Amino acid sequence: MPVWKVLLIVALACICLTLAMATIAIPIAQEGVQRWAWLGGLLTATIVMGTLFVLFLRHAGNALDAKPRTHT
């Protein structure tokens, strides 16, 4: 696997983890309507990044699948 794919996987994983932790921590510190705005925005960002991460992992995983050899 090329180095850029490994670095991209690590970067996407860190972004997803950071967004997930921020989704819990930031709204707790806010008051009133700001709490719900932060929660909605961070939850949406977490879902979008998580979806991109899963799609990239599926794409990268399919590229590593071994193709059966055919004898000719």
N, C-alpha and C positions, 0 to 999 in steps of 0.2 A: 504494500500500500504506500503510495507517495506521501512524503512528509506533509505536504499542504493539506491532504485529507485528514491526517491525524490532528494537525493543528486546528483545522476547522471544526472537527468533532469536539476537541477540548474547549475551544472558544464557545461553541454553541451550548455545550453542557454547562459551562460557567455562567453564561448569560441566563440560561433557563433556571439554574439554581439561585442566582441572585434575584431574578424577578419573582420566583416563588417565595423566597424569604421576605422580600420587600412587600409582597402582596399581603403578608400577615403583619409585618412590623409597622409599616407606614400608616395604614388606616387606624391602628390602635392609638397612635400619637396625635391624630387629628380630631377636630371637634365638629359636630353638626354635619352640614351638607358636604363639607370638604371631605369628610370620612368616606362618604359613598362615592364621591367623584374619584378619589384616589383608588378606592377598592375596584371600581368599575374599570378604570384605565389600566391599572396594574394587572387585573385579572385577564383583561382582553390581551394585553401584551404577553402575558405568560402563556395563554392558550395559543396565540399566533406563533411565538417562538418555539413552543413545545411541538406544534404541528410541523414547522419547518425542520426541526431537529429529527423528528421521527421519519419524515419523508427523506431527508438526506441519509439517515442510517439505513433505510430500506434500499435506497439507490446504491449506496456504497456496498451493502451486503450482497445485493444481486450481482455486482461486478466481481465479487470474490467467489461466487458459486463455481464449483468445479463442473466443467462440461464433460459429459461421458465421451470416452474415446470410441470412435467407430473404426473398425478394421476394414480396410478396403482391399 
